[in-house]
Each structure stands twice: as C-alpha cells, then as structure tokens.
Amino acid sequence: MRRVPPSMSDPETEDRSAIAALVNNWAVWRDAGNWERFRGVWHDDGRMMATWFQGSADAFIAASREGWEKGVSILHFLGGIAIDIKGTRAIAQTKMTISQRGEVHGVACDVVCTGRFYDFLEKRAGNWGLVLRQPIYEKDRLDPVDPAAKLELDQNLLRRFPEGYRHLAYMQTQIGYEVKRDMPGLRGAEVEALYRRGRAWLEE
C-alpha cells in the first residue's frame, strides 16, 4: 500500500476533506444567518430541494433569509458522512437531523426529523460546490415544548404526508408553507430513483 508522507496528502484525501468542510459549513452558516458565506458553498446553477422549497440556490437563500427575519426557527445537526468521488464529481451522503420550532394549533412545539443530505457536487476551477441538495427524510416526531400542554393533531391531515416527514410537514403546513408530498424516504420508489440519479451523475 502506498504511503503518503506526513507533510503531503493525496488529491482524493484533499477532495474528501474539502467536501466534508463544505457540508459542515452549509449547516453552520445557514443556521447562523451568514448568507454571504452560505452562498459560497453553492455553484451558480446550484439547486435545493426541501419539504417547503424547491428551486435555485439563490432563491433558497432569499427564502431562508426571509424566514429568518420573521423568526422561523429551523436548525440542522450533522452526523457521519460517506463520499463517493469520480473525477471532478461526487455524491456525499450525510446523516442529519432537522429541528424546527413553531406553533401547532396554538401550542409551541418542536419537531425533529432524522435523515440524510444527499448531495450532488462538482469541482469547477479547482473548487468543490453544491449542484443539488436532496434531503432523504427517514423518520420524525413532534412534541409540545411544555410537556403538560394538550395537543391533538388532525389525523386525516397527518396521513396525507409520507411517514418520514409527516410531523415536519404538519407543522410547516400550520405555519403557512406549501409542502411537497413526494420527497424520498428511507425506502420506496422515490429514494431508489434518487440513487439511480446519483450513480448516473458519477458516470457522466
């Protein structure tokens, strides 16, 4: 096995480090409201998919900033990351938790959704950037901030959303967002189609 001297690193190691830093920076800068630095993790044609938003990186930043200024509270916590690289393209999957606070039927609640960020990345002019971020929503739950509060959900509305993010979607609907109802989850046709798209991205 080829050994890399301590003072040097091979190109793939450098690429992996740069991608991991980009993923971490996305969460920190977005949640801190550092919009100028947040823009730097995206390529100019970058796109974001989320339950409440689908569109360009610039439009996502504008919508996130507007929500921030109105007091919308959405935070992201990251876990392990797996990166596949082929040439100047990469797919990164990062374990994450989305935490949102808001009112549901007049009760202050926290919703926590666990899943993965599935990222399409490309190295252009020597720099890695996001081309597409597609979250995978695996499971979620909703709890009143005050454990003694009484909360009753509309079960018919709740069941309209996929299992992986139905409580997140319920809250977002309550505060006025239009929620996309066919986002990929842990299993199913949507996530399998995403995996195929990821494989094709690496082979192009």
RONU-578340 format. One line per 3 residues: number of its first residue (from 0); their letters; for each residue x, y, z of N, C-alpha, C, O. Coordinates in steps of 0.2 Angstrom, whole numbers. Layout:
! residues N
NUM = A = X Y Z X Y Z X Y Z X Y Z ~ ...
***
This chain:
! residues 204
0 = MRR = 4 -6 0 0 0 0 4 6 0 9 7 4 ~ 3 11 -4 7 17 -5 6 21 1 0 23 3 ~ 11 24 4 11 28 10 12 35 8 16 37 4
3 = VPP = 8 40 11 9 47 9 13 50 15 11 49 21 ~ 18 54 13 22 57 18 18 61 23 13 64 20 ~ 20 62 29 16 66 34 14 73 31 9 76 33
6 = SMS = 19 76 27 19 83 25 14 84 19 13 89 16 ~ 12 78 16 9 78 10 2 75 10 1 71 15 ~ -3 76 6 -9 72 6 -10 71 -2 -9 75 -6
9 = DPE = -13 65 -3 -15 63 -10 -21 67 -12 -25 70 -8 ~ -22 68 -18 -28 73 -21 -35 70 -18 -39 74 -17 ~ -36 64 -18 -43 61 -16 -44 63 -8 -49 65 -6
12 = TED = -39 63 -4 -39 65 3 -41 72 3 -45 74 7 ~ -38 76 -1 -39 83 -1 -46 85 -3 -50 89 0 ~ -48 81 -8 -55 82 -10 -60 80 -5 -65 83 -4
15 = RSA = -59 74 -2 -64 72 3 -64 77 9 -69 79 12 ~ -58 80 11 -58 85 16 -62 91 14 -66 94 18 ~ -61 93 8 -64 99 6 -72 98 5 -76 103 7
18 = IAA = -74 92 3 -81 91 3 -84 91 10 -90 94 11 ~ -81 87 15 -83 87 22 -84 94 25 -89 96 28 ~ -79 98 23 -79 105 26 -85 109 23 -88 113 26
21 = LVN = -86 108 16 -92 111 13 -98 109 16 -103 114 18 ~ -99 103 18 -106 101 21 -106 104 28 -112 106 30 ~ -101 104 32 -101 107 38 -103 114 38 -107 117 42
24 = NWA = -100 118 33 -101 125 33 -108 126 31 -111 131 33 ~ -111 122 27 -118 123 25 -122 124 31 -126 129 31 ~ -122 119 35 -126 119 41 -124 125 46 -129 128 48
27 = VWR = -118 126 47 -116 132 52 -118 138 49 -121 142 53 ~ -116 140 43 -118 147 40 -125 148 39 -128 153 40 ~ -129 143 37 -136 143 35 -139 145 42 -144 149 43
30 = DAG = -138 141 47 -141 141 54 -139 148 57 -143 150 61 ~ -133 150 56 -131 157 59 -134 163 55 -132 168 58 ~ -137 162 49 -139 168 45 -133 171 42 -134 177 41
33 = NWE = -128 168 41 -122 171 37 -123 170 30 -120 165 27 ~ -127 174 27 -129 172 20 -124 173 15 -124 169 10 ~ -119 178 16 -114 179 11 -109 173 10 -108 170 5
36 = RFR = -107 170 16 -103 164 16 -107 158 14 -104 154 11 ~ -113 158 16 -118 152 14 -118 152 6 -118 146 4 ~ -118 157 3 -119 157 -5 -113 154 -7 -113 151 -13
39 = GVW = -107 154 -4 -101 151 -7 -100 144 -7 -96 141 -10 ~ -105 140 -4 -104 133 -4 -108 130 -10 -108 124 -12 ~ -112 135 -14 -115 133 -20 -112 135 -26 -109 140 -27
42 = HDD = -113 131 -32 -111 133 -38 -117 138 -41 -122 138 -38 ~ -115 142 -46 -120 147 -48 -127 143 -50 -132 146 -50 ~ -126 137 -53 -133 134 -55 -135 129 -50 -139 125 -51
45 = GRM = -133 130 -43 -135 125 -38 -142 126 -37 -146 131 -38 ~ -145 120 -35 -152 119 -33 -153 116 -27 -149 111 -25 ~ -159 118 -23 -160 115 -17 -167 112 -17 -172 115 -19
48 = MAT = -168 106 -14 -174 103 -13 -176 102 -6 -171 99 -2 ~ -182 104 -4 -184 103 3 -191 102 4 -195 103 -1 ~ -194 100 9 -201 100 10 -205 106 8 -210 106 5
51 = WFQ = -202 112 10 -205 118 9 -203 122 4 -206 128 2 ~ -197 120 0 -194 124 -5 -191 120 -10 -188 115 -8 ~ -192 121 -17 -189 118 -22 -187 123 -27 -191 127 -30
54 = GSA = -180 124 -28 -178 129 -33 -171 131 -33 -167 127 -30 ~ -169 137 -35 -162 138 -36 -159 140 -29 -162 142 -24 ~ -152 139 -29 -149 141 -23 -150 148 -21 -151 150 -15
57 = DAF = -150 153 -26 -151 160 -24 -158 161 -21 -159 165 -16 ~ -163 158 -24 -170 158 -22 -171 155 -15 -174 158 -10 ~ -167 150 -14 -167 146 -7 -164 151 -2 -167 151 4
60 = IAA = -159 154 -3 -155 159 1 -160 164 3 -161 166 9 ~ -163 167 -2 -168 173 -1 -174 171 3 -176 174 8 ~ -176 165 2 -182 162 6 -180 161 13 -184 162 18
63 = SRE = -174 158 14 -172 156 21 -170 163 25 -172 163 31 ~ -168 168 21 -166 174 25 -173 177 27 -174 180 32 ~ -178 177 22 -185 180 24 -188 176 30 -190 180 34
66 = GWE = -187 170 30 -190 166 36 -186 168 42 -189 169 48 ~ -179 168 42 -175 170 47 -177 177 50 -178 177 56 ~ -178 182 46 -180 188 48 -187 188 51 -189 193 55
69 = KGV = -191 183 50 -198 183 53 -198 179 59 -203 178 62 ~ -192 176 61 -192 172 67 -193 164 66 -194 161 71 ~ -193 162 59 -194 155 58 -187 151 61 -182 153 60
72 = SIL = -188 146 65 -183 143 68 -182 136 65 -186 131 67 ~ -177 135 61 -175 128 58 -168 127 59 -164 131 57 ~ -166 122 63 -159 121 64 -157 114 61 -161 109 61
75 = HFL = -150 113 60 -148 107 57 -142 104 61 -137 108 63 ~ -142 98 62 -137 94 66 -134 89 62 -138 85 59 ~ -128 88 61 -125 83 56 -121 77 60 -119 78 65
78 = GGI = -121 72 56 -118 66 59 -113 63 54 -109 67 51 ~ -112 57 53 -107 54 49 -108 56 41 -114 57 39 ~ -103 55 38 -103 57 30 -100 51 26 -94 49 28
81 = AID = -103 50 21 -100 45 16 -99 48 9 -104 52 7 ~ -93 48 6 -92 52 0 -90 47 -5 -85 43 -4 ~ -93 47 -11 -91 44 -17 -88 49 -22 -92 54 -24
84 = IKG = -82 48 -25 -79 53 -29 -77 49 -36 -74 44 -36 ~ -79 53 -41 -76 50 -48 -74 56 -52 -78 60 -55 ~ -68 57 -53 -65 63 -56 -67 69 -53 -65 70 -47
87 = TRA = -71 74 -56 -72 80 -54 -80 80 -51 -83 85 -50 ~ -83 74 -50 -89 74 -47 -89 70 -41 -85 65 -40 ~ -94 71 -37 -95 67 -31 -102 67 -28 -106 71 -30
90 = IAQ = -104 62 -25 -110 61 -21 -108 60 -14 -104 56 -12 ~ -111 65 -10 -110 64 -2 -117 63 1 -122 66 0 ~ -117 58 6 -122 57 10 -120 58 17 -116 56 20
93 = TKM = -124 63 20 -123 65 27 -129 64 32 -134 66 30 ~ -128 60 37 -133 59 42 -135 66 45 -130 70 47 ~ -141 68 46 -143 74 48 -149 74 52 -153 69 51
96 = TIS = -150 79 56 -157 80 60 -159 87 59 -155 92 60 ~ -165 88 56 -168 95 56 -173 96 62 -177 91 64 ~ -172 101 65 -176 103 71 -179 110 70 -176 115 68
99 = QRG = -186 110 70 -190 116 69 -194 117 75 -197 112 77 ~ -195 123 77 -199 125 82 -205 130 79 -203 134 75 ~ -211 129 81 -216 133 79 -223 131 82 -223 126 86
102 = EVH = -228 135 81 -235 133 84 -239 129 80 -239 129 74 ~ -242 124 83 -246 119 80 -253 120 84 -253 118 90 ~ -258 122 81 -265 123 85 -264 127 91 -267 126 96
105 = GVA = -260 132 91 -259 137 96 -254 134 102 -253 138 107 ~ -251 129 101 -246 126 105 -239 126 103 -238 124 97 ~ -234 129 106 -227 129 104 -225 122 104 -225 118 109
108 = CDV = -222 120 99 -219 113 98 -213 113 95 -211 117 91 ~ -209 107 96 -203 105 92 -204 99 88 -207 94 91 ~ -202 100 82 -202 94 78 -195 92 76 -191 96 74
111 = VCT = -193 85 76 -187 83 75 -187 78 69 -191 73 70 ~ -184 79 64 -184 74 58 -177 72 57 -172 76 56 ~ -176 65 56 -169 62 55 -169 60 48 -174 57 46
114 = GRF = -163 61 45 -162 58 38 -155 59 36 -151 59 39 ~ -155 60 29 -148 61 26 -149 67 21 -154 68 17 ~ -143 71 20 -142 75 15 -139 71 9 -134 68 10
117 = YDF = -142 71 3 -139 68 -2 -137 73 -7 -141 76 -11 ~ -131 74 -8 -128 80 -12 -124 78 -18 -120 73 -18 ~ -126 81 -23 -123 81 -30 -118 87 -30 -119 93 -29
120 = LEK = -111 85 -30 -106 90 -30 -101 90 -36 -101 84 -39 ~ -98 95 -38 -94 95 -44 -88 100 -42 -89 105 -39 ~ -82 98 -45 -76 103 -44 -75 107 -50 -74 104 -55
123 = RAG = -76 113 -49 -75 118 -55 -70 123 -53 -70 126 -48 ~ -65 124 -58 -60 129 -57 -56 128 -50 -54 132 -47 ~ -56 121 -49 -52 119 -43 -56 119 -36 -53 118 -31
126 = NWG = -62 121 -36 -66 122 -30 -73 117 -31 -76 117 -36 ~ -74 114 -25 -80 110 -25 -86 114 -23 -85 119 -19 ~ -92 113 -26 -98 116 -24 -104 112 -25 -103 107 -28
129 = LVL = -109 114 -22 -115 110 -22 -119 112 -29 -120 117 -31 ~ -121 106 -32 -125 107 -38 -132 105 -37 -137 109 -39 ~ -133 101 -32 -140 99 -30 -140 96 -23 -136 92 -22
132 = RQP = -144 98 -19 -145 95 -12 -152 92 -12 -157 96 -12 ~ -153 86 -11 -159 82 -10 -159 79 -3 -156 73 -3 ~ -163 81 2 -163 78 8 -167 71 7 -172 71 3
135 = IYE = -165 66 11 -169 60 12 -172 60 19 -168 61 24 ~ -179 59 20 -182 60 26 -184 53 29 -188 50 25 ~ -181 51 34 -182 44 37 -187 43 42 -191 39 42
138 = KDR = -187 48 47 -192 47 52 -192 54 56 -187 58 56 ~ -198 55 59 -199 61 63 -204 61 69 -207 56 70 ~ -204 66 73 -208 66 79 -210 73 81 -206 78 79
141 = LDP = -215 74 84 -217 81 86 -219 81 93 -223 77 96 ~ -216 86 97 -218 86 104 -219 93 106 -216 98 104 ~ -224 94 111 -225 101 114 -219 103 118 -216 99 121
144 = VDP = -217 110 117 -211 112 121 -213 111 129 -209 109 133 ~ -219 113 131 -222 111 138 -225 104 138 -230 103 135 ~ -222 100 141 -224 93 141 -231 92 144 -235 87 143
147 = AAK = -233 97 148 -240 97 151 -245 100 146 -251 99 147 ~ -243 102 140 -248 105 135 -252 100 132 -250 94 131 ~ -258 101 130 -263 97 127 -263 98 120 -264 104 117
150 = LEL = -262 93 116 -261 94 108 -265 88 105 -263 82 106 ~ -269 90 100 -272 85 96 -272 86 89 -274 91 87 ~ -269 82 85 -267 83 78 -273 80 74 -277 75 76
153 = DQN = -274 83 68 -279 81 63 -276 75 60 -272 76 56 ~ -278 69 61 -275 63 59 -276 62 51 -272 59 48 ~ -282 65 49 -283 65 41 -277 69 38 -275 67 33
156 = LLR = -276 75 40 -271 79 38 -264 76 38 -260 75 34 ~ -263 73 44 -256 70 46 -255 64 41 -249 63 38 ~ -260 60 39 -259 54 35 -258 56 27 -256 52 23
159 = RFP = -259 62 26 -258 65 19 -250 65 17 -249 65 11 ~ -246 65 22 -239 66 21 -235 59 22 -237 55 26 ~ -230 58 18 -226 52 19 -223 51 26 -222 56 30
162 = EGY = -223 45 28 -221 43 35 -214 47 37 -214 49 43 ~ -210 47 33 -203 50 35 -203 57 38 -199 59 41 ~ -208 61 35 -208 68 37 -215 71 38 -216 77 37
165 = RHL = -220 67 40 -226 69 41 -228 74 47 -232 79 46 ~ -224 73 52 -225 78 58 -221 85 56 -224 90 57 ~ -216 85 52 -212 91 50 -217 94 45 -218 100 45
168 = AYM = -220 90 40 -224 93 35 -231 96 39 -233 101 37 ~ -233 93 44 -239 95 48 -238 102 51 -242 107 50 ~ -232 103 54 -230 109 57 -229 115 51 -232 120 52
171 = QTQ = -226 113 46 -224 118 41 -231 120 37 -231 126 35 ~ -236 115 37 -242 117 34 -246 122 39 -249 127 36 ~ -245 121 45 -249 125 50 -246 132 50 -250 137 51
174 = IGY = -239 133 48 -237 140 48 -237 143 41 -234 148 40 ~ -240 140 37 -241 143 30 -237 141 24 -238 143 19 ~ -233 135 25 -229 133 19 -233 128 15 -237 124 18
177 = EVK = -232 128 9 -234 123 4 -229 117 4 -224 118 2 ~ -231 111 6 -226 106 7 -227 101 2 -232 98 0 ~ -221 99 -1 -220 94 -6 -221 87 -3 -219 85 2
180 = RDM = -226 83 -7 -228 77 -4 -225 70 -6 -227 65 -5 ~ -219 71 -11 -216 65 -13 -209 65 -13 -205 63 -17 ~ -206 68 -7 -199 68 -6 -197 61 -4 -201 57 -1
183 = PGL = -191 59 -5 -188 52 -4 -188 51 3 -186 55 7 ~ -189 45 5 -188 42 12 -183 37 13 -179 36 8 ~ -184 33 18 -179 28 19 -179 22 14 -174 19 12
186 = RGA = -185 21 12 -187 15 7 -192 18 2 -195 23 3 ~ -192 15 -4 -198 17 -9 -195 19 -16 -189 20 -17 ~ -200 20 -20 -198 22 -27 -194 28 -28 -189 29 -32
189 = EVE = -196 33 -23 -193 40 -24 -185 39 -22 -181 42 -25 ~ -183 36 -17 -176 35 -15 -172 31 -20 -167 32 -21 ~ -176 26 -22 -172 22 -27 -171 26 -34 -165 25 -36
192 = ALY = -175 30 -36 -174 34 -41 -168 39 -40 -164 41 -44 ~ -168 42 -34 -163 46 -32 -156 43 -32 -151 45 -35 ~ -156 37 -30 -149 33 -30 -147 32 -37 -141 32 -39
195 = RRG = -152 30 -42 -150 29 -49 -147 36 -52 -143 36 -56 ~ -151 41 -50 -148 48 -52 -141 49 -50 -137 52 -53 ~ -140 47 -44 -133 48 -41 -128 44 -44 -122 47 -46
198 = RAW = -130 38 -46 -125 34 -50 -123 36 -57 -118 36 -59 ~ -129 39 -60 -128 42 -67 -124 48 -66 -120 49 -71 ~ -124 52 -61 -120 58 -60 -113 57 -60 -109 60 -63
201 = LEE = -111 51 -57 -104 49 -56 -101 46 -63 -95 47 -64 ~ -106 44 -67 -104 40 -73 -103 45 -79 -100 43 -84 ~ -107 51 -78 -107 55 -84 -100 58 -86 -99 62 -90
***
